[in-house]
């Protein structure tokens, strides 16, 4: 760590020259230098401006915003509403294969590489923009992006605003938030603060959630420097609903929840970052951050018919990153360096006697990411090269110690004209195996020589890294109010860990490695705006292919014969979102719909083990007058029953379900 801070200091000294200061209006772009994707890069990118879709916002987790406004995304939640424990798949890959960052700072926890926005209710109230790269994309920090990456950009400190929001919806859903941003004080300082509270009974029985988030920012804006500190404190309490019932149970009671009322969780998350941007030279900019992230809490789950276990988790992640961007004439050069240190404590006790531990273990992880990017403009082309090195070390309880090294090159070209552009890119990346996949879903193991033992299961750990090769070909067209973009993609994998459709005793999805697999598809986005009328759609057509799949027995041996050329679990072939909205003076009215094709519930492609396809329809009515806005959303107008992938149990399909007709009304007051 000391060496890294020496590097940061040295890099900052290199650019300590005198230069005219930037205008205040330029500061917005400076704050995200080296982090935000560049439009001229040959990547598959969707950018969602939160203010433009605010009328559809219902306190939802970020996953459910992305689900509507970007292709190839499937979301679901334990409780049936877009809050609480929710999950996202992009191009059929789960959220542990997706890189999430906040202003470029890693958000995924490092052991299992997941992210849970239930720890920070109503987090979207603090976000101004979501940048979604599908595919490997450009270099970023944190979890390796297989399916894609998502960067959440916090609201600006420069816009003065005081606001309060109050929302109420079906199933006793309440949302309240209040915030203040001072704007610039004496042209140098700014402060921002927001508190949010969210509570709901959930759609499924006993699937309620309650929590709060406090988010704060403070900034100094000098002639050639910006210094910001920002962070949040989140807390949530949830009733558990992760057990997926089978089809007959749902037919008997659509809202059934197999988890017991005593199974609950309580988690908190604390995050703080210090960011420094220096722009003394108008063609060289420097952006550095140090940060700390803590997730602490526990949940209860029955270990057998009588013993209620208390699983406790406490993680600490700290890190530092720096970016330097040189931009002059037709060349943009970007260099970046990041170091992360992480540890997570795992405990299991009897819920009645929490001090009497069944086990305790600690996972340690470190990674270093360094990258260099080149963008070169040439006769309408932008040529792109991105070279990344990543070093990863994982240590389990001081008994197992593994290290991975990855070199991840990316290159491509984009041809840019006034109203259209087209691009092609090729990228390859490798990723380490998650803790859950390494230990076959067990939370505590013993190491015996070269073997690992858990309960009566003894096995040799497969730590072969996963590898992805990604080809993207796409284009964009804009003319007056019409905007179109489309792309084709091919993703080829080696040693991919693919979900089996089964979950283990603590609700974690189990995966098996396969030597070769592939995903390919077509994605499209289109919108048209004319005199207050907006029409839009996004869709994806995709196919997954597992060259050879074998179920495994209780000790991990493959069951023969294998299945050949099958589709992967939870990978829909077709997803489409569409919307129409009309705004006239103070009034707004709109409709939106989503279609999802059937989804296989395991990797054998059994037509009896699928979700039915579905189409759900929603509407919005809004009134915006001066500093007041009132919106009324009705979801699933047709009261459609729809099923989301659970998996299989005893060769029966299991499902999560979506909420039937429900509403949410939101009032916002702005000063």
Phi, psi and omega in degrees: 000319180300320180297321181295316180294329174296320177298316180300317181294320180295316180298320180292328180292330183300327188253022181275069178246166177274146181194152176300142181286158176281159174287155178303324181293343179272348188294331180303313182287330181294325185296338182246020182298135180079358183244308184288136178301144178271132185301330184278357178286145182278069181232159177270108193227136170236129178246127181247112174277119189295323181299328183286343181239016185302330183294341179262000187280134184228033185077016185292153170295154179306327181305321186278346168283312180299322183303325183271333192244010178218143178292163169066026181239130177238129180234158175200166179222159178296318187272352178095347176253165183279038178218173181077211181287114182230162188219150183225140170236137177237123186054032178084357182260141186282176189289347174285349177256012182239131180275124176244132178224156173243110187053037178086355181269132184301137177247332180300137172289147198276334183290305181252359168064025177265178176209139183228107180284356174296338178289345185223074185303144178058034183297331183296342178294348180254006187248139178258333186203145173242124177251118184247114171260123176264142188088186183298319177066205182270170180295139174212174183262154178097210183304138177297134180270108172269300180286324183166191181217152182227121175248125177262125182255125183290160180297151181289147173275353188274341183267117181286130182196142168233131185211157174217142180230143177224128181226148175217142180211184181302158178060039178052048178267123180237141173221135175217140177208153177214137182211160180218131171236126188282340193070186182287130175252121183056032177059019184225326189238152175206149181223149179214144182207139177211137176240133180231145177228138182219135179214140178203148173282345184079158179281311177289155184296138178054046179235033185288162177216149177208136179184178180216160173222132169248128181235132181223150176219150172214140184218149172244128182242101181264187181294328181218015181218147168234130175237124181231143168235133181210160180177181181210158172237123180237148179212135178214151173233130185229146166272142187279140177211037186272350176281124182269122179285161178275177187298320182291324177297319181291323177298327179284323179208104185299333183261016185300145176227119183279344177287146180283154179300334181281347180275111185219170173219162175213119182226149173230152178224135181232128185223136174214142180220144173243124186237135178232126176242131179237132183220049181294329173256132183291347178252001175229126179229149187228130184225120182226149179216147164240148188206161179217137182222128181230132174237126188218132177166198181194169179214158180251145177206144180288127177276330171208198186290347184237330187263120176265111182275148175248109178266124181244138179228137178215112184241150177227127176230130175227152182192174178214146178216154176214144178228141173235130180238124175249123182224114181204139182056244185248018185234136170235122178245134179229130175238143182216150180215136182216140174231136177233137170238137187215142167214146178224128179268132179244131178222150171224130179220168170287131183301332179284327180236074187297341179277349179265097188277136168283321176200166175209133174211164183228133172254135179241143179210143174225149168212152176232130178237129173228137180215159176224129180236143178232127170242125182232117176278133183205108176051048179087350178263148165244115180267137191231133175222133182221116181243123183233139172241137180224128177246131184227136175228133177233135180230126177256109169056026182063014180253329180237135180220117182232147178228138176236146175233134183227136169244121189237093179273150177215141177205159180179185181212148178228129178259122190241124172240181187301310185249358183208163177206159176217151185212159172218141179211154175226135181217153174222144180208156176237155178219147177287166180275139179290161179302314181300318180289324177298317187260016176056036175087354179280143181269343180215131181223166173244143180257122181234100183062237178268001184253162175239137182237134175217124187052238179257014184258123176240130184207161173265129184290131174266104182251019176300129181291156175274147182228139179228138173242127191229122175248129180235135177224121185206180180200162180225147178218133178225135178204116184054241183267007184260131177227124181230142172210145179208159179202154171249147179217150172227129178233119180249133186238147169239133179061031179295136173273113186249136181300140180271345188092003179248151172241155183266192188291348178240019172087011180270140179287130180270146181226151173243144175281142173234144185293318184221136176205165185209148171224136179212156182180184181232136180231144184217142173225136179211143176209152178220132180237131178207114174047052177090350179262128177234128177235136181204163177205156165217148183206162176217138173240122188217165179213136174247154181215123172255119185294322178208128182230137176230131168294158179240154179274189186294339179250015171091006179275142180292140176268123184261157359282162181281162172267137184246140173052061180248163177273156186273153176305138170058039179236088182295143180284332186217128174228134178221134171242139175219156182205153173219137184215140177230129180239126179227114182053250185266000190245149179219138176219143183202161174231147174217149181220156177220130175244134176229127179287174181297155185229131177286142185260358169209192185255019180259352180061042176280120183296345178273349182247069181219164167273147171291151174290160182208157173225124179241147187235139178226165180218158177224141170228133182220151174231124179235113184223118182053245185260016183237135172226137179230122181236145180230117181248134172242124182253143179055060184304322185276005179058039183286129170280127179222147191243139180241153191296126169257292178160216178227150176214119183054042178061027174244144178287141173238148188221155157260158182237154175263158184292145171286188185312129179210162183227164173209129178244136186226131177245128178236131177245129183233137176246000000 
